[in-house]
Amino acid sequence: MIAARTRAKILAPVSAAATAVALIAGSTVAQAAPLSGWFVIQNKTTGGCVDAPDHQKPRSGAAVGQFRCDNTTNDNQRWVFRPRGTVTVNGSTYNNYVIANEKGGLCLDAVGDAPRPGARVSVQRCTGDRSFHRQEWYVADRTKKTGREGVWIVNKDTKMCLDVAGWNSRAAEPLTLFGCLDTPGDDHYWRISKTVRD
């Protein structure tokens, strides 16, 4: 269970150009500079931030959820994106990362040997194994004609998106994997915002 939180603070989002490249099927796009520094990851539909359980170092295997945003060191919502080269999908090239929590350094991980839609996301010991793609994620910028903007955070192993279970804005709702969708009101669009370490 994710402990209760009290404060909410989030800094200006990193620009789309700094986080990812446009997803243009069938064409090759030069990747942007990799992310550098500490970030909070906020869902643009629910408003919640990617959150590891409790306020201390999370244990390996702990489920990851969303919670009210608090980018201070009081909480477990600050993440570093560690570059792992690039990945090319449908002719477009994206920066690839492992995403580690500030406290304890555990990595976002897709649960299970063969994760399916709805599989939970947890924090696990970072393997450092370049052939272990379940802990690798690439960031794809999304801009729709309607003006909707955000980024998909896509698991390299499964090609599924980081997702909030059940389109739900409730605090402590678990994060899962699901097929990437641009559907209005869906919760696959994220904002990656740089934090100041304190």
Residue frames as qw, qx, qy, qz and C-alpha x, y, z in Angstrom:
[[0.000, 0.888, 0.460, 0.000, 0.00, 0.00, 0.00],
 [0.397, 0.442, -0.031, 0.804, 1.29, 3.48, -0.83],
 [0.306, -0.460, -0.528, 0.645, 1.46, 5.71, 2.23],
 [0.106, 0.912, 0.395, -0.037, -0.53, 8.95, 2.43],
 [0.485, 0.170, 0.080, 0.854, 1.07, 12.10, 1.03],
 [0.100, -0.771, -0.428, 0.461, 0.50, 15.74, 1.91],
 [0.046, -0.683, 0.181, 0.706, 2.42, 18.12, -0.33],
 [0.686, 0.534, 0.453, 0.195, 2.07, 18.75, -4.07],
 [0.022, -0.840, 0.254, 0.479, 4.72, 20.57, -6.08],
 [0.781, 0.258, 0.452, 0.344, 5.87, 20.14, -9.66],
 [0.177, -0.571, 0.264, 0.757, 8.21, 22.21, -11.79],
 [0.529, 0.599, -0.182, -0.573, 7.85, 23.23, -15.43],
 [0.928, 0.151, 0.339, 0.024, 7.77, 20.28, -17.84],
 [0.391, -0.354, 0.590, 0.611, 10.76, 19.47, -20.01],
 [0.479, 0.507, -0.211, -0.684, 10.04, 20.50, -23.58],
 [0.927, 0.245, 0.234, -0.160, 8.91, 17.85, -26.02],
 [0.602, 0.707, -0.360, 0.090, 12.06, 18.44, -28.07],
 [0.065, -0.631, 0.706, -0.315, 14.18, 17.60, -25.04],
 [0.659, -0.194, 0.630, -0.361, 12.31, 14.46, -24.14],
 [0.669, 0.190, 0.714, 0.084, 11.62, 12.63, -27.36],
 [0.014, 0.196, -0.549, -0.813, 11.20, 12.78, -31.10],
 [0.649, 0.214, 0.048, -0.728, 7.97, 12.81, -33.04],
 [0.542, 0.034, 0.839, 0.022, 6.53, 9.41, -33.87],
 [0.518, 0.554, -0.228, -0.611, 6.26, 9.42, -37.65],
 [0.838, 0.041, 0.543, -0.009, 5.55, 5.96, -39.04],
 [0.792, 0.487, 0.282, 0.236, 7.72, 4.97, -41.97],
 [0.354, 0.841, -0.175, 0.370, 10.35, 7.70, -41.60],
 [0.733, -0.146, -0.349, 0.565, 13.65, 7.98, -39.77],
 [0.152, -0.935, -0.047, -0.316, 13.95, 10.83, -37.29],
 [0.441, 0.392, -0.543, 0.598, 17.14, 11.94, -35.57],
 [0.571, -0.572, -0.563, 0.175, 16.84, 11.36, -31.84],
 [0.156, -0.912, 0.071, -0.373, 16.90, 14.28, -29.40],
 [0.176, 0.508, -0.686, 0.490, 19.55, 14.67, -26.71],
 [0.549, -0.292, -0.776, 0.102, 19.03, 12.11, -23.92],
 [0.473, -0.811, -0.146, -0.313, 17.36, 13.19, -20.71],
 [0.536, 0.209, -0.529, 0.624, 19.75, 14.17, -17.93],
 [0.169, -0.327, 0.385, -0.846, 18.95, 14.80, -14.27],
 [0.063, 0.230, 0.892, -0.384, 16.11, 13.95, -11.88],
 [0.310, -0.162, -0.437, -0.829, 12.48, 14.01, -12.95],
 [0.459, 0.204, 0.689, -0.523, 8.91, 13.53, -11.80],
 [0.075, -0.085, -0.820, -0.561, 6.59, 11.71, -14.22],
 [0.352, 0.268, 0.470, -0.764, 3.01, 12.99, -14.20],
 [0.264, 0.383, 0.847, 0.257, 0.04, 11.45, -15.96],
 [0.051, -0.020, -0.186, -0.981, -1.70, 14.07, -18.09],
 [0.456, -0.394, -0.608, -0.516, -5.14, 12.51, -17.69],
 [0.641, -0.543, -0.536, 0.089, -5.23, 11.64, -13.98],
 [0.090, -0.892, 0.183, -0.402, -2.77, 14.25, -12.69],
 [0.826, -0.532, 0.180, 0.035, -1.01, 11.65, -10.51],
 [0.193, 0.777, -0.598, -0.024, 2.75, 11.08, -10.43],
 [0.836, 0.136, -0.528, 0.068, 4.67, 7.82, -10.74],
 [0.422, -0.673, 0.385, -0.470, 5.25, 6.80, -7.12],
 [0.563, 0.118, -0.798, 0.180, 7.20, 4.04, -5.37],
 [0.619, -0.613, -0.474, -0.128, 5.70, 2.87, -2.05],
 [0.629, -0.639, -0.250, 0.365, 6.25, 4.63, 1.27],
 [0.044, 0.991, -0.126, 0.021, 8.72, 7.43, 2.04],
 [0.492, -0.618, 0.577, 0.208, 11.87, 5.37, 2.63],
 [0.110, 0.394, -0.805, -0.429, 13.83, 3.17, 0.25],
 [0.853, 0.087, -0.020, -0.514, 11.30, 0.87, -1.46],
 [0.633, -0.263, 0.726, 0.054, 11.88, -2.86, -1.33],
 [0.127, 0.266, -0.771, -0.565, 12.69, -4.76, -4.50],
 [0.075, -0.294, -0.935, -0.186, 9.47, -6.10, -6.02],
 [0.108, 0.498, 0.511, -0.692, 7.25, -3.34, -4.61],
 [0.337, 0.652, 0.622, 0.272, 4.37, -2.31, -6.85],
 [0.170, -0.095, 0.076, 0.978, 4.51, 1.15, -8.43],
 [0.115, 0.720, 0.683, -0.041, 1.42, 3.36, -8.48],
 [0.153, 0.576, 0.134, 0.792, 0.36, 6.96, -8.91],
 [0.366, -0.627, -0.528, 0.441, -0.05, 9.49, -6.13],
 [0.038, 0.988, 0.140, -0.041, -0.47, 13.22, -5.60],
 [0.671, 0.525, -0.156, 0.501, 2.63, 14.90, -7.00],
 [0.467, -0.868, 0.149, 0.077, 5.39, 15.90, -4.56],
 [0.763, 0.534, -0.240, 0.273, 8.82, 16.33, -6.13],
 [0.232, -0.801, 0.469, -0.292, 10.66, 16.87, -2.82],
 [0.342, 0.331, -0.865, 0.163, 12.92, 14.32, -1.16],
 [0.518, -0.152, 0.558, -0.630, 10.07, 13.55, 1.27],
 [0.848, 0.253, 0.233, -0.404, 8.59, 11.21, -1.27],
 [0.572, -0.161, 0.735, 0.329, 9.51, 8.47, -3.75],
 [0.573, 0.724, 0.363, -0.124, 8.52, 10.26, -6.96],
 [0.124, 0.864, -0.382, -0.302, 11.92, 11.35, -8.28],
 [0.916, 0.159, 0.340, 0.138, 13.46, 9.30, -11.07],
 [0.092, -0.671, 0.517, 0.523, 16.64, 9.37, -13.12],
 [0.854, 0.492, 0.073, -0.155, 16.62, 8.31, -16.78],
 [0.468, -0.537, 0.608, 0.351, 19.83, 6.36, -17.49],
 [0.566, 0.580, -0.335, -0.481, 20.54, 6.22, -21.23],
 [0.680, -0.099, 0.720, 0.098, 20.65, 2.79, -22.89],
 [0.247, -0.026, 0.696, 0.673, 21.22, 3.80, -26.49],
 [0.453, 0.239, -0.098, -0.853, 18.35, 4.12, -28.93],
 [0.451, 0.239, 0.860, -0.020, 15.55, 2.00, -30.37],
 [0.216, 0.187, -0.440, -0.851, 14.03, 2.27, -33.84],
 [0.365, 0.379, 0.813, -0.249, 10.32, 1.55, -34.35],
 [0.465, 0.736, 0.491, 0.024, 8.56, 1.94, -37.71],
 [0.548, 0.555, 0.117, 0.615, 11.52, 3.95, -38.99],
 [0.168, -0.876, 0.081, -0.444, 11.56, 6.42, -36.08],
 [0.624, 0.135, -0.569, 0.518, 14.40, 6.50, -33.54],
 [0.498, -0.790, -0.095, -0.344, 13.88, 7.09, -29.82],
 [0.066, 0.557, -0.680, 0.472, 16.12, 7.43, -26.80],
 [0.812, -0.242, -0.522, -0.097, 16.05, 4.31, -24.63],
 [0.131, -0.612, 0.500, -0.599, 16.51, 4.28, -20.83],
 [0.500, -0.360, -0.755, 0.223, 16.37, 2.42, -17.59],
 [0.251, -0.686, -0.047, -0.681, 14.39, 4.52, -15.11],
 [0.560, -0.108, -0.683, 0.456, 15.66, 4.38, -11.53],
 [0.417, -0.842, -0.304, -0.155, 14.12, 5.69, -8.31],
 [0.111, 0.784, -0.374, 0.484, 16.19, 8.19, -6.33],
 [0.529, -0.535, 0.531, -0.390, 15.88, 6.31, -3.04],
 [0.787, -0.148, 0.597, -0.053, 17.57, 2.95, -3.27],
 [0.087, 0.526, -0.637, -0.557, 18.19, 3.15, -7.02],
 [0.511, 0.195, 0.837, -0.013, 15.69, 0.43, -7.97],
 [0.059, 0.144, -0.564, -0.811, 14.50, 0.32, -11.60],
 [0.686, 0.253, 0.142, -0.667, 11.04, 0.37, -13.15],
 [0.076, -0.189, 0.961, 0.189, 10.35, -3.20, -14.26],
 [0.696, 0.006, -0.315, -0.645, 7.55, -4.99, -16.12],
 [0.557, -0.296, 0.694, -0.346, 6.42, -7.82, -13.85],
 [0.885, 0.186, 0.380, -0.192, 6.55, -11.40, -15.14],
 [0.520, -0.227, 0.655, 0.499, 8.57, -13.41, -17.64],
 [0.151, 0.294, 0.671, 0.664, 6.08, -12.69, -20.44],
 [0.125, 0.369, 0.420, -0.820, 4.06, -9.63, -19.39],
 [0.123, 0.510, 0.751, 0.400, 0.61, -9.24, -20.94],
 [0.135, -0.530, -0.151, -0.824, -1.74, -6.23, -21.10],
 [0.645, -0.654, -0.144, -0.368, -2.63, -5.29, -17.53],
 [0.799, -0.067, -0.389, 0.454, 0.65, -6.58, -16.09],
 [0.399, -0.900, -0.097, 0.150, 1.77, -4.61, -13.05],
 [0.470, 0.672, -0.297, 0.489, 4.84, -2.39, -12.96],
 [0.747, -0.626, -0.128, 0.185, 7.22, -2.68, -10.00],
 [0.085, 0.868, -0.478, 0.099, 10.64, -1.53, -8.86],
 [0.986, -0.085, -0.004, 0.142, 13.35, -4.17, -8.97],
 [0.538, -0.582, 0.367, 0.487, 17.09, -4.36, -8.55],
 [0.484, 0.775, -0.245, -0.324, 18.64, -2.94, -11.71],
 [0.964, 0.020, 0.223, 0.146, 20.24, -5.79, -13.60],
 [0.131, -0.755, 0.458, 0.450, 22.69, -3.86, -15.75],
 [0.533, 0.044, 0.787, 0.307, 22.24, -6.64, -18.31],
 [0.215, 0.380, -0.299, -0.849, 21.83, -5.07, -21.76],
 [0.247, -0.068, -0.867, -0.429, 19.98, -8.17, -22.98],
 [0.095, -0.468, -0.810, 0.340, 17.34, -7.80, -20.23],
 [0.027, 0.299, 0.317, 0.900, 14.89, -5.42, -21.92],
 [0.340, -0.659, -0.666, -0.076, 12.06, -5.59, -19.37],
 [0.385, -0.687, -0.248, 0.564, 13.72, -2.73, -17.48],
 [0.262, -0.108, 0.329, 0.901, 14.24, -0.60, -20.60],
 [0.236, 0.770, 0.535, -0.256, 11.81, 2.11, -21.71],
 [0.328, 0.138, 0.321, 0.877, 11.79, 4.50, -24.63],
 [0.082, 0.613, 0.380, -0.688, 10.09, 7.88, -24.72],
 [0.262, 0.348, 0.645, 0.628, 7.96, 8.87, -27.73],
 [0.117, 0.266, 0.157, -0.944, 6.52, 12.36, -28.15],
 [0.160, 0.508, 0.824, 0.194, 2.84, 12.50, -29.16],
 [0.133, 0.336, 0.069, -0.930, 1.09, 15.49, -30.70],
 [0.303, 0.473, 0.820, 0.111, -2.43, 15.16, -32.10],
 [0.091, 0.425, 0.406, 0.804, -4.34, 17.45, -34.45],
 [0.400, -0.764, -0.481, -0.155, -6.70, 18.14, -31.55],
 [0.017, -0.810, 0.299, -0.503, -3.82, 19.84, -29.74],
 [0.862, -0.490, 0.101, -0.082, -3.37, 17.01, -27.24],
 [0.448, 0.660, -0.553, 0.242, 0.30, 16.58, -26.37],
 [0.728, -0.561, 0.360, -0.162, 2.36, 14.31, -24.14],
 [0.233, 0.521, -0.815, -0.100, 4.80, 11.41, -24.23],
 [0.957, -0.110, -0.200, -0.180, 4.35, 7.69, -24.29],
 [0.229, -0.619, 0.741, -0.126, 6.72, 5.75, -22.02],
 [0.889, 0.221, -0.252, -0.313, 7.05, 2.43, -23.83],
 [0.718, -0.433, 0.545, 0.027, 8.50, -0.78, -22.44],
 [0.233, 0.587, -0.662, -0.403, 11.13, -2.03, -24.89],
 [0.185, -0.106, 0.977, -0.001, 10.48, -5.70, -24.22],
 [0.315, 0.449, 0.810, -0.206, 6.68, -5.68, -24.57],
 [0.087, 0.235, 0.427, 0.869, 6.14, -2.55, -26.76],
 [0.278, -0.732, -0.609, -0.130, 3.32, -1.65, -24.34],
 [0.049, 0.653, -0.094, 0.750, 2.84, 1.74, -22.69],
 [0.169, -0.097, -0.674, 0.713, 3.06, 2.77, -19.06],
 [0.376, -0.449, -0.537, -0.607, -0.59, 2.95, -18.00],
 [0.288, -0.179, 0.569, -0.749, -2.75, 3.78, -14.97],
 [0.009, 0.210, 0.978, 0.015, -5.04, 0.85, -14.18],
 [0.038, 0.616, 0.783, -0.078, -8.65, 1.44, -15.18],
 [0.111, 0.604, 0.253, 0.747, -8.47, 5.08, -16.37],
 [0.530, -0.716, -0.447, 0.076, -8.59, 5.95, -12.69],
 [0.161, 0.738, -0.209, 0.621, -7.53, 9.18, -10.98],
 [0.743, -0.656, -0.070, -0.112, -7.61, 7.69, -7.46],
 [0.064, -0.763, 0.617, -0.182, -4.45, 8.01, -5.39],
 [0.472, -0.352, 0.802, -0.100, -2.49, 4.76, -5.01],
 [0.870, 0.398, 0.113, -0.269, -3.95, 3.30, -8.22],
 [0.715, -0.282, 0.516, 0.379, -1.40, 0.80, -9.61],
 [0.307, 0.673, -0.432, -0.516, 0.55, 1.32, -12.82],
 [0.822, 0.129, 0.554, 0.014, 0.31, -1.35, -15.48],
 [0.143, -0.254, 0.649, 0.703, 1.27, -2.04, -19.09],
 [0.566, 0.560, 0.540, -0.272, -1.21, -1.67, -21.91],
 [0.547, 0.388, 0.485, 0.561, -1.22, -1.32, -25.69],
 [0.179, -0.283, -0.024, 0.942, -0.38, 2.30, -26.55],
 [0.164, 0.704, 0.670, 0.172, -3.46, 4.40, -27.40],
 [0.128, 0.110, 0.041, 0.985, -4.11, 8.00, -28.45],
 [0.230, -0.621, -0.707, -0.248, -7.77, 7.70, -27.45],
 [0.130, -0.576, 0.116, -0.799, -9.07, 10.95, -25.90],
 [0.683, -0.541, 0.126, -0.474, -9.33, 10.55, -22.16],
 [0.940, -0.029, -0.287, 0.180, -6.97, 7.58, -22.04],
 [0.472, -0.857, 0.203, 0.029, -4.07, 7.68, -19.60],
 [0.885, 0.081, 0.146, 0.435, -1.02, 6.86, -21.73],
 [0.338, 0.758, -0.040, 0.556, 0.11, 10.47, -22.06],
 [0.677, -0.532, -0.240, 0.448, 2.74, 11.59, -19.53],
 [0.139, 0.940, -0.146, 0.275, 4.60, 14.80, -18.69],
 [0.816, -0.127, -0.230, 0.514, 8.27, 14.44, -17.67],
 [0.074, -0.953, 0.004, -0.295, 9.28, 17.41, -15.50],
 [0.584, 0.312, -0.487, 0.570, 12.74, 18.17, -14.20],
 [0.592, -0.766, -0.252, 0.019, 13.19, 18.56, -10.46],
 [0.135, 0.761, -0.455, 0.442, 15.70, 20.39, -8.31],
 [0.737, -0.149, -0.606, 0.259, 17.51, 18.07, -5.92],
 [0.257, -0.744, 0.207, -0.581, 17.22, 19.29, -2.32]]
